[in-house]
Amino acid sequence: MTNLDKEALLGAYRRMKTIREFEERLHLEIQQGQIAGFTHLYSGQEAVAVGVCDHLSDDDLIASTHRGHGHCIAKGCDVIGMMKEIYGRADGLCNGKGGSMHIADFDKGMLGANAIVGGGPPLATGAAIATRNAGKGHITVSFGGDGSCNQGTVFEAMNLAVVLKLPTIFVFEDNGYSEHTGVSYAVGSKDIASRCRGFGMPAAKVNGDDYFDVYDAMGEAVVRARSGQGPSALECTTTRFFGHFEGDPQRYRAKGEVEEHRENRDCLKIFAARVVREGTLSADELAAVDAEVLALIDRAVGEAQAAPPPSIDELTTDVYSSY
Amino acid sequence: MTETTFRQALNDALFEEMRRDDRVIILGEDVSGGAGGSSGERDASGGIFGVSKGLIFEFGEDRVIDTPISESAIIGAGAGAALAGLRPISEIMFADFVGVCMDQIYNQAAKFRYMFGGKASCPLVIRTAMGAGMNMGAQHSQTIYPILTGVPGLKIVVPSNAADAKGLLKTAIRDDDPVVFFEHKALYNRKAEVPEGEHLVPFGEAAMPREGDDCTVIAIGRMVVFAEKAIDGLSESGISCDLIDPRTLSPLDTETIFESLEHTGRLVIVDESPPRCSAASDIAGIVASEAFGSLRAPIKLVTAPHAPVPFARELERAYMPGPGDIAAAIEEVVRG
């Protein structure tokens, strides 16, 4: 039995479901040529973003990745504003200047998705200097994929966080593939968690398909960070249901792998099965959330499609704060 | 006015701004120095050139942060702290090391404001020492400001004297955009009169330390010192020059340059960097496309050669533009 109350469980399910439907819908919109550019979908990894962010308030900060939609939704970013941003619309969360890989919402403590693998962890470390100096117990989370664990910037950030004893949690989402290359090939150490321990911080390795596993491990790291005991790491083993980017033919994956994962490793199914089995939520309650989420995503797509593009006058605004 | 070294002027600016605003922090390799050393002495270096000397004792370890040798983390942590409300000064010991952390400068800090639709600001100052003349070889001697001047979102400051160093650093710390502040190593011990009290120098306003009629000379950083020498030496032969010190390469005060050219009609640009895609060639391009009508002679560039900075004294002396090179260039454009 989980200690989480009904409201918390419904909220967690709603956030995971919102991410899933947001991404599945984007997949369709992209296939129909509605959205330009590179999009990296988070479907399959929802339990990680939500299990982590359910411990955070708007004053806690996260640095995200190129596969950032899930982190945004989990952190409370407005879904309609996100959809408009991905559509490149004037009133998107970043006024259409960022796009899928550069969504940020500072009111929600979302410091930005990041199109550079390994770009975010140094930023999270610095943000942690700010929260530490403010002395209010707020923390920062650095999200990264398995690919990011091989970047020098990430090594530098982890070491600095340990040296300065910063309130940072490094979350690594191992979805099996660094772009088109398997983790078993690209990560030379036994796993990511053991590498993090080598930097001098505790690291847990959890089943990233299971919200409760992620939530519990994150809880321990959060207590440590908020009480000034320094950084921790979390390695979450998970899977992605789509390619590295939309349009990726995924020739590196065995036939049937995705289907098998959708059947047996779907974090939403795993969550639903458990809460229904334990009697904390009913199938009807979950179905009601599903309907609300689908309506929200429909509305987001409708509003995004109807919204105007940015004015050409905006081309050279906001390069600087002052000129 | 007080006679102060370039180093002391920068140190004064840091003390003043850190006292004024407790959001200002400084981080970098050995900004204090001595942490973990066997002597137990803190502030063992105070910055490798002594610019941040004494800060640790007044502001403590939360605001004066000695980092590991991790340039990407130094810039990234500065940029992240800036996004989260601080006003960090990240020190990169030698400008050459920018190569190690370029992503955090030009993909991260420089682009936040634009990418995030104007909803972010990144008040980060990157202080870094640059320049040849001390036999430090190819990887500790470059003047790499041209590489960063072309990056939208960054402001680029290259002071030539102690007064400007102080006033520009204070402005940089108060500015809401990422600023890269280049300090020429050969200037640290140079003294100049620095105004007493609060002294701020705005960005985008060139200084004109010499005024004349025959030629406009634009010089950057330490080259201003050499250009002054060259121009003063030419006064006996009846040649007088406007000398423009842009002080900030981005934003660039083109107005002062164009006004001067209307008067003199001739232009010499002096830059310690190699000539291709340099500050000199950049300014020459702007003048050629926007003020060609003012020119009565071809623009002359005085730069280092297209080569890395050499080690041997004789070679390094030949590498650096000197007062003689500048005087010869001025005479060439004036006498035709």
Interface residues (C-beta under 8 A of the other chain):
Chain A: L61 A63 G92 L93 C94 N95 G96 K97 G98 H102 A104 D105 F106 L111 G112 N114 A115 I116 G119 P121 P122 L123 A124 T125 G126 A127 A128 I129 A130 T131 R132 N133 A134 T140 G152 T153 E156 A157 N159 L160 V163 L164 T317 D318 V319 Y320 S321 S322 Y323
Chain B: I25 L27 D62 R63 I65 T67 P68 S70 S72 A73 I75 G76 A77 G78 A79 G80 A81 A82 L83 A84 G85 L86 P88 D103 Q104 N107 Q108 F112 R113 Y114 M115 F116 G117 G118 K119 A120 S121 P152 G153 K155 D175 D176 D177 G204 P251
